[in-house]
Amino acid sequence: MNQQKALQNRVETWATQMGVAMPQLKIRRMRNLWGMMSTEGQLTLNAELVLMPKKLSEYVIVHELVHLWVPNHGKLFKCFMSTYLPDWEAREKELQAWQKL
C-alpha cells in the first residue's frame, strides 16, 4: 500500500470513529500548513505527513476533523480534541518540534 493511501485510510478510520462524514480529501505539498479544512468540508493534508510518525499525522487528521464541528480553537474544540486524543497537547508539542527540524 502506498503512503498516500495509508494516509487516506487513517482519515477514513478517524472519520468513522468520530461519526463524521468522510470529507473530500486532497493530499498535496503545502509550505506552511499540515492540514486545512475548508468551510465546504474539504480536507487538504500536507503530503509530508506520510514522512512523520503516525501519532503526529493522526493529531493533524483529528484536529482538522474536529473543525467540521467547531471552526475555532476555543474550549469546545479542546474538549473534542481531549475526547478523541487525550494526549493531543503532547502530540501538538511534538509536532511543533518536528516543524523546527
C-alpha positions as CSV (number, residue, x, y, z in Angstrom):
1,M,0.0,0.0,0.0
2,N,1.4,3.4,-0.9
3,Q,1.9,6.0,1.8
4,Q,-0.9,8.4,0.5
5,K,-3.4,5.5,0.5
6,A,-2.3,4.8,4.1
7,L,-3.0,8.4,5.0
8,Q,-6.4,8.2,3.3
9,N,-7.2,5.1,5.3
10,R,-6.3,6.9,8.5
11,V,-8.7,9.7,7.6
12,E,-11.4,7.2,6.9
13,T,-10.8,5.4,10.1
14,W,-10.9,8.6,12.2
15,A,-14.0,9.9,10.4
16,T,-15.8,6.7,11.2
17,Q,-14.6,6.7,14.8
18,M,-15.7,10.3,15.2
19,G,-19.0,9.8,13.5
20,V,-18.4,12.4,10.8
21,A,-18.9,12.0,7.0
22,M,-15.7,11.3,5.1
23,P,-14.6,14.7,3.7
24,Q,-13.4,15.2,0.2
25,L,-9.7,14.6,0.6
26,K,-6.8,16.3,-1.2
27,I,-3.1,15.5,-0.4
28,R,-0.6,17.9,-1.7
29,R,2.6,19.7,-0.6
30,M,1.9,22.8,1.4
31,R,4.6,25.2,2.7
32,N,3.1,26.4,5.9
33,L,0.3,24.1,6.9
34,W,0.0,20.4,7.9
35,G,-3.7,20.4,7.2
36,M,-6.7,22.6,6.4
37,M,-10.5,22.0,6.5
38,S,-12.5,24.3,4.2
39,T,-15.9,25.7,5.1
40,E,-17.3,23.3,2.5
41,G,-15.8,20.4,4.3
42,Q,-12.9,19.6,2.0
43,L,-9.8,18.3,3.9
44,T,-6.4,19.1,2.5
45,L,-3.4,17.4,4.0
46,N,0.2,18.1,3.5
47,A,1.9,15.3,1.6
48,E,4.8,15.4,4.1
49,L,2.5,13.9,6.7
50,V,3.4,10.5,5.3
51,L,7.0,11.0,6.4
52,M,6.3,11.7,10.1
53,P,5.3,9.3,12.9
54,K,1.8,8.0,12.7
55,K,0.8,9.6,16.0
56,L,1.6,13.1,14.6
57,S,-0.3,12.6,11.4
58,E,-3.2,11.4,13.4
59,Y,-3.1,14.5,15.5
60,V,-3.4,16.6,12.3
61,I,-6.2,14.5,11.0
62,V,-8.2,14.6,14.2
63,H,-7.5,18.3,14.6
64,E,-8.9,19.0,11.1
65,L,-11.9,16.7,11.5
66,V,-12.9,18.5,14.7
67,H,-13.1,21.6,12.7
68,L,-16.2,20.1,11.0
69,W,-17.9,20.7,14.3
70,V,-16.0,23.7,15.7
71,P,-14.5,26.4,13.5
72,N,-12.2,27.9,16.1
73,H,-9.7,26.6,18.7
74,G,-11.7,27.5,21.8
75,K,-12.8,25.5,24.8
76,L,-15.3,23.3,22.8
77,F,-12.6,22.5,20.3
78,K,-10.2,21.5,23.0
79,C,-12.9,19.3,24.7
80,F,-13.4,17.4,21.4
81,M,-9.7,17.0,21.0
82,S,-9.4,15.6,24.5
83,T,-12.2,13.2,23.8
84,Y,-10.6,11.7,20.8
85,L,-6.9,12.2,21.6
86,P,-6.4,12.5,25.3
87,D,-2.7,13.2,24.7
88,W,-3.3,15.8,22.0
89,E,-1.3,18.5,23.8
90,A,1.8,16.4,23.9
91,R,1.4,15.4,20.3
92,E,0.9,19.1,19.4
93,K,4.2,20.0,21.1
94,E,6.0,17.1,19.4
95,L,4.6,18.3,16.0
96,Q,5.9,21.8,16.7
97,A,9.3,20.3,17.5
98,W,9.1,18.4,14.2
99,Q,8.5,21.6,12.3
100,K,11.8,23.0,13.6
101,L,13.8,20.2,12.2
